[in-house]
Amino acid sequence: MRVAGQNYQTIWLDRENSKVFFIDQALLPFEFSIRSTSHHEDLINAIKTMQVRGAPVIGITGALALLLGMSLDSSDVNLNNLSQEIIKARPTAVNLAWAVNSMNGEIQKIPQERRLDFAWNYAEKLIQNDIQCNHQIGVHGGQLIIDNNYNNILTHCNAGWLATVDHGTALSPIFEAFKNNQNIHVWVDETRPRNQGLLTCWELMNEKIPYTLIVDNAGGLLMMEKKVDVVIVGADRISINGHVCNKIGTYLKALAAKANNIPFYVAAPSSTIDINFKDEINFDIENRTTDEILKINGLDENKQLSIISFSEFNAHNPAFDITPNHLISGIITEKGIFKPETLKTVYA
Ligand code: MRU
């Protein structure tokens, strides 16, 4: 997608120089900065510190960490150890384990002397697959928006192109429908504590799509006032029976949508569906540092990055919540749009 009119992916390979390039999201929307590295530790750290964030691109970054980490030792033992280390970087988004395990599994089928070459090709294949899947989500979801003439769309967190290699998940249908001349305005939840909503605003601004930033608690009132036609969010993990784990606050939006008879859709690639996750409570919700609540990044009046700090109050910072399937109108994947309870007929 575009930044100041120029096309970017969030992450890409420089095979000639054995490097990975990525956009540093920890600095956005204040500063647009690109990093490069040849070291797998840097990519693991980028996942932990959310320089790279969003379930699909966390997965791709994990796979690229494996690629860089195996360059000196491509033995099965090293591949398995590295995979374990990478998967631990962030626990909730299943895309990380999916991408790392699939890369590791495929590499181990290849004789050791050809493994590195294979891994570069496979990594590029994963990148292209992510781009295509998310584009297809846009095609299906964009048609849904156009067919129902949805104009005012509410979204939570950032499930835009920054959360993927390109196109995004929840924002992909919005980009696609807008390209096809649908009249669109997006209500963007701020998404405390990390304010990923600012990333969504930044993306929409770059694509010249009308949007309005709102505080997380405004959605219910807007729905009651009939100012929201549909809610579309992303996902970090989806159970096979259609329960959705996504950024904290998603569940409250789904409850408000149900109470106001507003359709609530989840958009995610198939790699977000966890066929081992069968009910809504048995998986790992990441608790992040309470600094994220007690300190806020922003620009001061001189446009310098600065941190505003609250007192050292007690705090608790779960990063995700779970929306039960009965609150969800449909799940948009690259394969189509499914009722949550029918997901298992396609994916089990
Ligand atoms: O903590 P983050 O920013 O990595 O959270 C993940 C997400 O971006 C969201 O939960 C998003 O809605 C799903 S990922 C496209």
Residues whose N, C-alpha, C, O or C-beta is under 5 A from the ligand:
A	BS01	MRU	R53 G54 A55 P56 H156 C157 N158 A159 A163 T169 Q196 G234 A235 D236 N246 K247
